[in-house]
Amino acid sequence: MENEGALENLLATADVLKKHIENLNVQIQFLREQREEHYNAKVTLENYLKMKNEEILMDIGANTYVYCRVSEKKKAMISIGSNVIVEYDITRAIQTLDSRMKDLEDAERKFIQESEKAQAQYAAIERRVEEIYNSYKGKENVQSP
């Protein structure tokens, strides 16, 4: 009977850990996507900085593009949160994106470490559940006539 209570507690803990690991994996994937988006913006700005009065296609959404001319005004608009947008020169905008990518990478690393820790805990619980199950099964076989 004692093992049954322990088994139920372990299974409940394992279920919570499994959901936590799944949630962490979703967050890790989101951070990776955000980092990739920031990287693409950085590369675009670096290439834009090299252009001189060239005609380009600009994506305005819904698979729709318009022709634009590269401006001599090498500025970029970057959101700093709460619907506030700031104009920076391209070099400063690239530095801002680099800083954000580093923050995203640091957060991703922390989530990965937490996920690995939770996976190790989950594996330990699985081993303990198997031990309890095997000991219960062994007792049942001994008591059978």
VMD Tcl script that builds the backbone (N, CA, C; Angstrom):
set m [mol new atoms 435]
animate dup $m
set s [atomselect $m all]
$s set {name element resname resid chain x y z} {
  {N N MET 1 A 0.819 -1.204 0.000}
  {CA C MET 1 A 0.000 0.000 0.000}
  {C C MET 1 A 0.860 1.264 0.000}
  {N N GLU 2 A 1.945 1.199 0.798}
  {CA C GLU 2 A 2.841 2.362 0.882}
  {C C GLU 2 A 3.428 2.689 -0.482}
  {N N ASN 3 A 3.809 1.634 -1.212}
  {CA C ASN 3 A 4.373 1.829 -2.544}
  {C C ASN 3 A 3.351 2.405 -3.518}
  {N N GLU 4 A 2.080 2.065 -3.346}
  {CA C GLU 4 A 1.046 2.605 -4.229}
  {C C GLU 4 A 0.947 4.114 -4.098}
  {N N GLY 5 A 0.996 4.615 -2.859}
  {CA C GLY 5 A 0.957 6.068 -2.637}
  {C C GLY 5 A 2.180 6.745 -3.213}
  {N N ALA 6 A 3.334 6.140 -3.007}
  {CA C ALA 6 A 4.577 6.686 -3.566}
  {C C ALA 6 A 4.526 6.667 -5.086}
  {N N LEU 7 A 3.990 5.591 -5.637}
  {CA C LEU 7 A 3.876 5.472 -7.080}
  {C C LEU 7 A 2.952 6.550 -7.655}
  {N N GLU 8 A 1.825 6.771 -7.012}
  {CA C GLU 8 A 0.893 7.813 -7.467}
  {C C GLU 8 A 1.551 9.191 -7.419}
  {N N ASN 9 A 2.277 9.476 -6.334}
  {CA C ASN 9 A 2.968 10.768 -6.217}
  {C C ASN 9 A 4.029 10.927 -7.302}
  {N N LEU 10 A 4.775 9.867 -7.556}
  {CA C LEU 10 A 5.807 9.927 -8.587}
  {C C LEU 10 A 5.204 10.133 -9.974}
  {N N LEU 11 A 4.103 9.437 -10.238}
  {CA C LEU 11 A 3.459 9.593 -11.545}
  {C C LEU 11 A 2.893 11.000 -11.729}
  {N N ALA 12 A 2.343 11.558 -10.660}
  {CA C ALA 12 A 1.825 12.929 -10.729}
  {C C ALA 12 A 2.970 13.912 -10.959}
  {N N THR 13 A 4.078 13.722 -10.256}
  {CA C THR 13 A 5.245 14.586 -10.437}
  {C C THR 13 A 5.802 14.452 -11.844}
  {N N ALA 14 A 5.849 13.224 -12.355}
  {CA C ALA 14 A 6.338 12.989 -13.716}
  {C C ALA 14 A 5.463 13.707 -14.735}
  {N N ASP 15 A 4.155 13.688 -14.522}
  {CA C ASP 15 A 3.237 14.367 -15.435}
  {C C ASP 15 A 3.483 15.875 -15.441}
  {N N VAL 16 A 3.676 16.442 -14.256}
  {CA C VAL 16 A 3.955 17.887 -14.146}
  {C C VAL 16 A 5.274 18.209 -14.842}
  {N N LEU 17 A 6.293 17.388 -14.604}
  {CA C LEU 17 A 7.596 17.616 -15.239}
  {C C LEU 17 A 7.505 17.515 -16.764}
  {N N LYS 18 A 6.754 16.543 -17.247}
  {CA C LYS 18 A 6.607 16.374 -18.696}
  {C C LYS 18 A 5.974 17.615 -19.319}
  {N N LYS 19 A 4.951 18.148 -18.686}
  {CA C LYS 19 A 4.301 19.364 -19.198}
  {C C LYS 19 A 5.250 20.559 -19.120}
  {N N HIS 20 A 6.040 20.615 -18.054}
  {CA C HIS 20 A 7.016 21.697 -17.896}
  {C C HIS 20 A 8.069 21.622 -19.006}
  {N N ILE 21 A 8.535 20.430 -19.301}
  {CA C ILE 21 A 9.526 20.244 -20.363}
  {C C ILE 21 A 8.939 20.661 -21.708}
  {N N GLU 22 A 7.694 20.277 -21.971}
  {CA C GLU 22 A 7.034 20.667 -23.221}
  {C C GLU 22 A 6.917 22.185 -23.321}
  {N N ASN 23 A 6.553 22.839 -22.214}
  {CA C ASN 23 A 6.439 24.293 -22.192}
  {C C ASN 23 A 7.796 24.945 -22.435}
  {N N LEU 24 A 8.832 24.425 -21.809}
  {CA C LEU 24 A 10.174 24.964 -22.021}
  {C C LEU 24 A 10.593 24.816 -23.481}
  {N N ASN 25 A 10.276 23.688 -24.090}
  {CA C ASN 25 A 10.627 23.488 -25.499}
  {C C ASN 25 A 9.907 24.475 -26.413}
  {N N VAL 26 A 8.667 24.796 -26.093}
  {CA C VAL 26 A 7.936 25.809 -26.869}
  {C C VAL 26 A 8.616 27.168 -26.719}
  {N N GLN 27 A 9.014 27.505 -25.498}
  {CA C GLN 27 A 9.682 28.783 -25.265}
  {C C GLN 27 A 11.045 28.840 -25.963}
  {N N ILE 28 A 11.767 27.732 -25.939}
  {CA C ILE 28 A 13.064 27.673 -26.615}
  {C C ILE 28 A 12.882 27.891 -28.107}
  {N N GLN 29 A 11.886 27.250 -28.692}
  {CA C GLN 29 A 11.619 27.410 -30.125}
  {C C GLN 29 A 11.255 28.863 -30.451}
  {N N PHE 30 A 10.443 29.484 -29.606}
  {CA C PHE 30 A 10.070 30.889 -29.811}
  {C C PHE 30 A 11.311 31.778 -29.777}
  {N N LEU 31 A 12.189 31.549 -28.811}
  {CA C LEU 31 A 13.409 32.355 -28.705}
  {C C LEU 31 A 14.293 32.171 -29.933}
  {N N ARG 32 A 14.378 30.943 -30.436}
  {CA C ARG 32 A 15.169 30.685 -31.648}
  {C C ARG 32 A 14.597 31.443 -32.844}
  {N N GLU 33 A 13.282 31.426 -32.971}
  {CA C GLU 33 A 12.638 32.140 -34.074}
  {C C GLU 33 A 12.873 33.647 -33.964}
  {N N GLN 34 A 12.791 34.170 -32.746}
  {CA C GLN 34 A 13.034 35.594 -32.542}
  {C C GLN 34 A 14.485 35.961 -32.872}
  {N N ARG 35 A 15.404 35.103 -32.447}
  {CA C ARG 35 A 16.816 35.358 -32.730}
  {C C ARG 35 A 17.067 35.338 -34.236}
  {N N GLU 36 A 16.444 34.397 -34.943}
  {CA C GLU 36 A 16.593 34.323 -36.395}
  {C C GLU 36 A 16.016 35.568 -37.067}
  {N N GLU 37 A 14.876 36.030 -36.577}
  {CA C GLU 37 A 14.264 37.248 -37.131}
  {C C GLU 37 A 15.178 38.456 -36.923}
  {N N HIS 38 A 15.763 38.557 -35.749}
  {CA C HIS 38 A 16.693 39.659 -35.468}
  {C C HIS 38 A 17.938 39.557 -36.360}
  {N N TYR 39 A 18.439 38.327 -36.549}
  {CA C TYR 39 A 19.614 38.131 -37.397}
  {C C TYR 39 A 19.299 38.563 -38.836}
  {N N ASN 40 A 18.142 38.167 -39.339}
  {CA C ASN 40 A 17.756 38.551 -40.706}
  {C C ASN 40 A 17.645 40.064 -40.843}
  {N N ALA 41 A 17.101 40.725 -39.833}
  {CA C ALA 41 A 17.002 42.189 -39.867}
  {C C ALA 41 A 18.402 42.810 -39.869}
  {N N LYS 42 A 19.300 42.250 -39.076}
  {CA C LYS 42 A 20.671 42.770 -39.016}
  {C C LYS 42 A 21.361 42.642 -40.374}
  {N N VAL 43 A 21.253 41.461 -40.993}
  {CA C VAL 43 A 21.877 41.238 -42.301}
  {C C VAL 43 A 21.290 42.197 -43.338}
  {N N THR 44 A 19.992 42.389 -43.281}
  {CA C THR 44 A 19.336 43.309 -44.215}
  {C C THR 44 A 19.865 44.724 -44.025}
  {N N LEU 45 A 19.999 45.158 -42.780}
  {CA C LEU 45 A 20.533 46.501 -42.522}
  {C C LEU 45 A 21.986 46.624 -42.980}
  {N N GLU 46 A 22.782 45.592 -42.745}
  {CA C GLU 46 A 24.187 45.632 -43.186}
  {C C GLU 46 A 24.265 45.761 -44.706}
  {N N ASN 47 A 23.425 45.018 -45.416}
  {CA C ASN 47 A 23.421 45.106 -46.877}
  {C C ASN 47 A 22.866 46.448 -47.347}
  {N N TYR 48 A 21.858 46.950 -46.667}
  {CA C TYR 48 A 21.266 48.251 -47.007}
  {C C TYR 48 A 22.308 49.363 -46.875}
  {N N LEU 49 A 23.136 49.245 -45.856}
  {CA C LEU 49 A 24.173 50.247 -45.602}
  {C C LEU 49 A 25.147 50.341 -46.770}
  {N N LYS 50 A 25.354 49.250 -47.485}
  {CA C LYS 50 A 26.298 49.215 -48.613}
  {C C LYS 50 A 25.698 49.756 -49.910}
  {N N MET 51 A 24.382 49.895 -49.959}
  {CA C MET 51 A 23.709 50.303 -51.197}
  {C C MET 51 A 23.795 51.809 -51.418}
  {N N LYS 52 A 23.802 52.171 -52.705}
  {CA C LYS 52 A 23.833 53.582 -53.096}
  {C C LYS 52 A 22.738 53.836 -54.126}
  {N N ASN 53 A 21.697 54.527 -53.744}
  {CA C ASN 53 A 20.642 54.970 -54.648}
  {C C ASN 53 A 20.160 53.870 -55.601}
  {N N GLU 54 A 20.032 52.652 -55.099}
  {CA C GLU 54 A 19.569 51.534 -55.916}
  {C C GLU 54 A 18.068 51.336 -55.725}
  {N N GLU 55 A 17.476 50.686 -56.727}
  {CA C GLU 55 A 16.063 50.358 -56.627}
  {C C GLU 55 A 15.933 48.961 -56.014}
  {N N ILE 56 A 15.039 48.839 -55.038}
  {CA C ILE 56 A 14.826 47.561 -54.364}
  {C C ILE 56 A 13.331 47.266 -54.302}
  {N N LEU 57 A 12.991 46.004 -54.019}
  {CA C LEU 57 A 11.610 45.613 -53.773}
  {C C LEU 57 A 11.418 45.525 -52.270}
  {N N MET 58 A 10.356 46.140 -51.783}
  {CA C MET 58 A 10.070 46.099 -50.356}
  {C C MET 58 A 8.776 45.322 -50.135}
  {N N ASP 59 A 8.862 44.329 -49.254}
  {CA C ASP 59 A 7.700 43.510 -48.893}
  {C C ASP 59 A 6.800 44.345 -47.985}
  {N N ILE 60 A 5.556 44.535 -48.395}
  {CA C ILE 60 A 4.617 45.297 -47.557}
  {C C ILE 60 A 3.552 44.380 -46.954}
  {N N GLY 61 A 3.782 43.054 -47.067}
  {CA C GLY 61 A 2.872 42.079 -46.477}
  {C C GLY 61 A 1.954 41.458 -47.507}
  {N N ALA 62 A 1.367 40.315 -47.146}
  {CA C ALA 62 A 0.413 39.590 -47.994}
  {C C ALA 62 A 1.001 39.297 -49.369}
  {N N ASN 63 A 2.302 38.959 -49.419}
  {CA C ASN 63 A 2.995 38.675 -50.682}
  {C C ASN 63 A 2.863 39.820 -51.690}
  {N N THR 64 A 2.924 41.031 -51.196}
  {CA C THR 64 A 2.825 42.221 -52.024}
  {C C THR 64 A 4.104 43.034 -51.860}
  {N N TYR 65 A 4.653 43.486 -52.990}
  {CA C TYR 65 A 5.920 44.215 -52.985}
  {C C TYR 65 A 5.769 45.520 -53.742}
  {N N VAL 66 A 6.550 46.502 -53.339}
  {CA C VAL 66 A 6.594 47.780 -54.055}
  {C C VAL 66 A 8.059 48.113 -54.330}
  {N N TYR 67 A 8.271 48.854 -55.417}
  {CA C TYR 67 A 9.623 49.310 -55.742}
  {C C TYR 67 A 9.935 50.539 -54.896}
  {N N CYS 68 A 11.156 50.576 -54.403}
  {CA C CYS 68 A 11.620 51.722 -53.606}
  {C C CYS 68 A 13.050 52.042 -53.989}
  {N N ARG 69 A 13.443 53.269 -53.719}
  {CA C ARG 69 A 14.829 53.694 -53.915}
  {C C ARG 69 A 15.513 53.789 -52.569}
  {N N VAL 70 A 16.742 53.316 -52.538}
  {CA C VAL 70 A 17.539 53.412 -51.321}
  {C C VAL 70 A 17.834 54.883 -51.067}
  {N N SER 71 A 17.588 55.305 -49.858}
  {CA C SER 71 A 17.770 56.702 -49.477}
  {C C SER 71 A 19.216 56.962 -49.071}
  {N N GLU 72 A 19.639 58.183 -49.244}
  {CA C GLU 72 A 20.945 58.589 -48.728}
  {C C GLU 72 A 20.880 58.712 -47.205}
  {N N LYS 73 A 19.677 58.879 -46.711}
  {CA C LYS 73 A 19.472 58.956 -45.266}
  {C C LYS 73 A 19.523 57.547 -44.715}
  {N N LYS 74 A 20.639 57.177 -44.152}
  {CA C LYS 74 A 20.848 55.813 -43.655}
  {C C LYS 74 A 20.363 55.707 -42.213}
  {N N LYS 75 A 19.042 55.628 -42.083}
  {CA C LYS 75 A 18.404 55.542 -40.773}
  {C C LYS 75 A 17.487 54.328 -40.738}
  {N N ALA 76 A 17.213 53.861 -39.521}
  {CA C ALA 76 A 16.288 52.746 -39.322}
  {C C ALA 76 A 15.404 53.066 -38.126}
  {N N MET 77 A 14.202 52.559 -38.153}
  {CA C MET 77 A 13.259 52.747 -37.053}
  {C C MET 77 A 13.195 51.430 -36.270}
  {N N ILE 78 A 13.393 51.531 -34.947}
  {CA C ILE 78 A 13.390 50.337 -34.098}
  {C C ILE 78 A 12.454 50.548 -32.923}
  {N N SER 79 A 11.627 49.536 -32.688}
  {CA C SER 79 A 10.725 49.579 -31.544}
  {C C SER 79 A 11.522 49.354 -30.272}
  {N N ILE 80 A 11.231 50.164 -29.255}
  {CA C ILE 80 A 11.873 49.966 -27.948}
  {C C ILE 80 A 10.843 49.526 -26.917}
  {N N GLY 81 A 9.651 49.143 -27.392}
  {CA C GLY 81 A 8.605 48.619 -26.512}
  {C C GLY 81 A 7.476 49.604 -26.321}
  {N N SER 82 A 6.346 49.099 -25.872}
  {CA C SER 82 A 5.150 49.907 -25.594}
  {C C SER 82 A 4.770 50.818 -26.758}
  {N N ASN 83 A 4.884 50.278 -27.969}
  {CA C ASN 83 A 4.545 51.013 -29.193}
  {C C ASN 83 A 5.353 52.299 -29.371}
  {N N VAL 84 A 6.555 52.322 -28.822}
  {CA C VAL 84 A 7.466 53.458 -28.991}
  {C C VAL 84 A 8.542 53.045 -29.991}
  {N N ILE 85 A 8.695 53.871 -31.027}
  {CA C ILE 85 A 9.678 53.584 -32.073}
  {C C ILE 85 A 10.680 54.729 -32.108}
  {N N VAL 86 A 11.965 54.348 -32.217}
  {CA C VAL 86 A 13.047 55.334 -32.201}
  {C C VAL 86 A 13.808 55.245 -33.515}
  {N N GLU 87 A 14.212 56.401 -34.027}
  {CA C GLU 87 A 15.023 56.435 -35.236}
  {C C GLU 87 A 16.498 56.399 -34.839}
  {N N TYR 88 A 17.222 55.444 -35.422}
  {CA C TYR 88 A 18.662 55.302 -35.182}
  {C C TYR 88 A 19.381 55.319 -36.522}
  {N N ASP 89 A 20.652 55.700 -36.498}
  {CA C ASP 89 A 21.430 55.483 -37.709}
  {C C ASP 89 A 21.633 53.975 -37.831}
  {N N ILE 90 A 21.926 53.500 -39.016}
  {CA C ILE 90 A 21.973 52.059 -39.287}
  {C C ILE 90 A 22.980 51.345 -38.376}
  {N N THR 91 A 24.126 51.954 -38.159}
  {CA C THR 91 A 25.141 51.326 -37.309}
  {C C THR 91 A 24.614 51.116 -35.902}
  {N N ARG 92 A 23.950 52.106 -35.364}
  {CA C ARG 92 A 23.373 51.985 -34.014}
  {C C ARG 92 A 22.242 50.954 -34.000}
  {N N ALA 93 A 21.465 50.897 -35.059}
  {CA C ALA 93 A 20.388 49.902 -35.149}
  {C C ALA 93 A 20.970 48.491 -35.158}
  {N N ILE 94 A 22.071 48.288 -35.875}
  {CA C ILE 94 A 22.733 46.984 -35.913}
  {C C ILE 94 A 23.243 46.614 -34.526}
  {N N GLN 95 A 23.820 47.575 -33.815}
  {CA C GLN 95 A 24.291 47.322 -32.447}
  {C C GLN 95 A 23.129 46.937 -31.534}
  {N N THR 96 A 22.004 47.601 -31.702}
  {CA C THR 96 A 20.816 47.285 -30.903}
  {C C THR 96 A 20.348 45.863 -31.182}
  {N N LEU 97 A 20.325 45.482 -32.456}
  {CA C LEU 97 A 19.928 44.119 -32.819}
  {C C LEU 97 A 20.921 43.093 -32.264}
  {N N ASP 98 A 22.218 43.404 -32.327}
  {CA C ASP 98 A 23.230 42.503 -31.754}
  {C C ASP 98 A 22.985 42.292 -30.264}
  {N N SER 99 A 22.699 43.376 -29.563}
  {CA C SER 99 A 22.446 43.301 -28.125}
  {C C SER 99 A 21.206 42.451 -27.832}
  {N N ARG 100 A 20.170 42.654 -28.615}
  {CA C ARG 100 A 18.942 41.871 -28.429}
  {C C ARG 100 A 19.177 40.398 -28.736}
  {N N MET 101 A 19.968 40.115 -29.770}
  {CA C MET 101 A 20.259 38.718 -30.109}
  {C C MET 101 A 21.046 38.048 -28.978}
  {N N LYS 102 A 21.953 38.773 -28.361}
  {CA C LYS 102 A 22.707 38.226 -27.228}
  {C C LYS 102 A 21.759 37.929 -26.069}
  {N N ASP 103 A 20.836 38.848 -25.783}
  {CA C ASP 103 A 19.855 38.624 -24.710}
  {C C ASP 103 A 18.981 37.401 -25.011}
  {N N LEU 104 A 18.568 37.259 -26.266}
  {CA C LEU 104 A 17.757 36.104 -26.663}
  {C C LEU 104 A 18.553 34.809 -26.527}
  {N N GLU 105 A 19.818 34.856 -26.910}
  {CA C GLU 105 A 20.672 33.677 -26.798}
  {C C GLU 105 A 20.882 33.293 -25.332}
  {N N ASP 106 A 21.089 34.283 -24.472}
  {CA C ASP 106 A 21.255 34.016 -23.038}
  {C C ASP 106 A 19.983 33.393 -22.453}
  {N N ALA 107 A 18.833 33.924 -22.821}
  {CA C ALA 107 A 17.562 33.391 -22.329}
  {C C ALA 107 A 17.356 31.964 -22.840}
  {N N GLU 108 A 17.674 31.740 -24.103}
  {CA C GLU 108 A 17.539 30.400 -24.675}
  {C C GLU 108 A 18.436 29.407 -23.928}
  {N N ARG 109 A 19.663 29.813 -23.652}
  {CA C ARG 109 A 20.602 28.947 -22.927}
  {C C ARG 109 A 20.047 28.581 -21.547}
  {N N LYS 110 A 19.453 29.559 -20.860}
  {CA C LYS 110 A 18.879 29.291 -19.534}
  {C C LYS 110 A 17.707 28.313 -19.621}
  {N N PHE 111 A 16.863 28.485 -20.633}
  {CA C PHE 111 A 15.733 27.572 -20.808}
  {C C PHE 111 A 16.220 26.160 -21.154}
  {N N ILE 112 A 17.279 26.072 -21.960}
  {CA C ILE 112 A 17.834 24.763 -22.315}
  {C C ILE 112 A 18.383 24.081 -21.062}
  {N N GLN 113 A 19.096 24.824 -20.229}
  {CA C GLN 113 A 19.631 24.253 -18.988}
  {C C GLN 113 A 18.500 23.775 -18.078}
  {N N GLU 114 A 17.441 24.582 -17.967}
  {CA C GLU 114 A 16.313 24.181 -17.136}
  {C C GLU 114 A 15.616 22.951 -17.711}
  {N N SER 115 A 15.511 22.886 -19.031}
  {CA C SER 115 A 14.899 21.729 -19.677}
  {C C SER 115 A 15.735 20.474 -19.421}
  {N N GLU 116 A 17.046 20.592 -19.539}
  {CA C GLU 116 A 17.922 19.440 -19.279}
  {C C GLU 116 A 17.797 18.971 -17.835}
  {N N LYS 117 A 17.709 19.910 -16.909}
  {CA C LYS 117 A 17.543 19.565 -15.492}
  {C C LYS 117 A 16.209 18.840 -15.276}
  {N N ALA 118 A 15.140 19.361 -15.877}
  {CA C ALA 118 A 13.820 18.736 -15.730}
  {C C ALA 118 A 13.807 17.351 -16.383}
  {N N GLN 119 A 14.503 17.200 -17.514}
  {CA C GLN 119 A 14.562 15.893 -18.173}
  {C C GLN 119 A 15.307 14.878 -17.305}
  {N N ALA 120 A 16.356 15.324 -16.634}
  {CA C ALA 120 A 17.101 14.433 -15.727}
  {C C ALA 120 A 16.212 14.015 -14.557}
  {N N GLN 121 A 15.438 14.959 -14.013}
  {CA C GLN 121 A 14.513 14.638 -12.925}
  {C C GLN 121 A 13.455 13.650 -13.402}
  {N N TYR 122 A 12.947 13.873 -14.601}
  {CA C TYR 122 A 11.935 12.989 -15.179}
  {C C TYR 122 A 12.494 11.572 -15.350}
  {N N ALA 123 A 13.727 11.467 -15.848}
  {CA C ALA 123 A 14.357 10.162 -16.034}
  {C C ALA 123 A 14.555 9.450 -14.691}
  {N N ALA 124 A 14.934 10.212 -13.658}
  {CA C ALA 124 A 15.112 9.627 -12.331}
  {C C ALA 124 A 13.777 9.102 -11.793}
  {N N ILE 125 A 12.722 9.850 -12.023}
  {CA C ILE 125 A 11.388 9.410 -11.582}
  {C C ILE 125 A 10.980 8.148 -12.338}
  {N N GLU 126 A 11.249 8.104 -13.636}
  {CA C GLU 126 A 10.927 6.913 -14.423}
  {C C GLU 126 A 11.634 5.680 -13.862}
  {N N ARG 127 A 12.921 5.839 -13.513}
  {CA C ARG 127 A 13.664 4.711 -12.938}
  {C C ARG 127 A 13.057 4.271 -11.609}
  {N N ARG 128 A 12.684 5.247 -10.769}
  {CA C ARG 128 A 12.105 4.931 -9.460}
  {C C ARG 128 A 10.748 4.235 -9.623}
  {N N VAL 129 A 9.934 4.699 -10.553}
  {CA C VAL 129 A 8.633 4.069 -10.817}
  {C C VAL 129 A 8.847 2.620 -11.254}
  {N N GLU 130 A 9.823 2.406 -12.116}
  {CA C GLU 130 A 10.109 1.047 -12.580}
  {C C GLU 130 A 10.555 0.162 -11.414}
  {N N GLU 131 A 11.379 0.708 -10.521}
  {CA C GLU 131 A 11.820 -0.055 -9.344}
  {C C GLU 131 A 10.625 -0.451 -8.467}
  {N N ILE 132 A 9.757 0.502 -8.212}
  {CA C ILE 132 A 8.582 0.226 -7.371}
  {C C ILE 132 A 7.690 -0.807 -8.050}
  {N N TYR 133 A 7.479 -0.629 -9.339}
  {CA C TYR 133 A 6.634 -1.564 -10.081}
  {C C TYR 133 A 7.225 -2.970 -10.040}
  {N N ASN 134 A 8.527 -3.068 -10.267}
  {CA C ASN 134 A 9.188 -4.390 -10.256}
  {C C ASN 134 A 9.139 -5.031 -8.872}
  {N N SER 135 A 9.310 -4.221 -7.819}
  {CA C SER 135 A 9.249 -4.794 -6.470}
  {C C SER 135 A 7.822 -5.235 -6.152}
  {N N TYR 136 A 6.835 -4.480 -6.586}
  {CA C TYR 136 A 5.426 -4.843 -6.383}
  {C C TYR 136 A 5.098 -6.115 -7.155}
  {N N LYS 137 A 5.580 -6.179 -8.375}
  {CA C LYS 137 A 5.337 -7.347 -9.227}
  {C C LYS 137 A 6.002 -8.583 -8.632}
  {N N GLY 138 A 7.208 -8.418 -8.074}
  {CA C GLY 138 A 7.916 -9.531 -7.444}
  {C C GLY 138 A 7.180 -10.061 -6.243}
  {N N LYS 139 A 6.621 -9.188 -5.417}
  {CA C LYS 139 A 5.872 -9.614 -4.233}
  {C C LYS 139 A 4.614 -10.357 -4.651}
  {N N GLU 140 A 3.996 -9.894 -5.708}
  {CA C GLU 140 A 2.764 -10.532 -6.184}
  {C C GLU 140 A 3.047 -11.954 -6.652}
  {N N ASN 141 A 4.188 -12.149 -7.329}
  {CA C ASN 141 A 4.538 -13.486 -7.814}
  {C C ASN 141 A 4.845 -14.437 -6.666}
  {N N VAL 142 A 5.454 -13.954 -5.586}
  {CA C VAL 142 A 5.797 -14.801 -4.441}
  {C C VAL 142 A 4.533 -15.255 -3.719}
  {N N GLN 143 A 3.537 -14.401 -3.624}
  {CA C GLN 143 A 2.326 -14.704 -2.870}
  {C C GLN 143 A 1.338 -15.568 -3.654}
  {N N SER 144 A 1.554 -15.740 -4.915}
  {CA C SER 144 A 0.616 -16.550 -5.715}
  {C C SER 144 A 0.746 -18.014 -5.350}
  {N N PRO 145 A -0.377 -18.727 -5.175}
  {CA C PRO 145 A -0.323 -20.156 -4.831}
  {C C PRO 145 A 0.097 -21.012 -6.006}
}
mol reanalyze $m
mol bondsrecalc $m
mol representation Tube
mol addrep $m
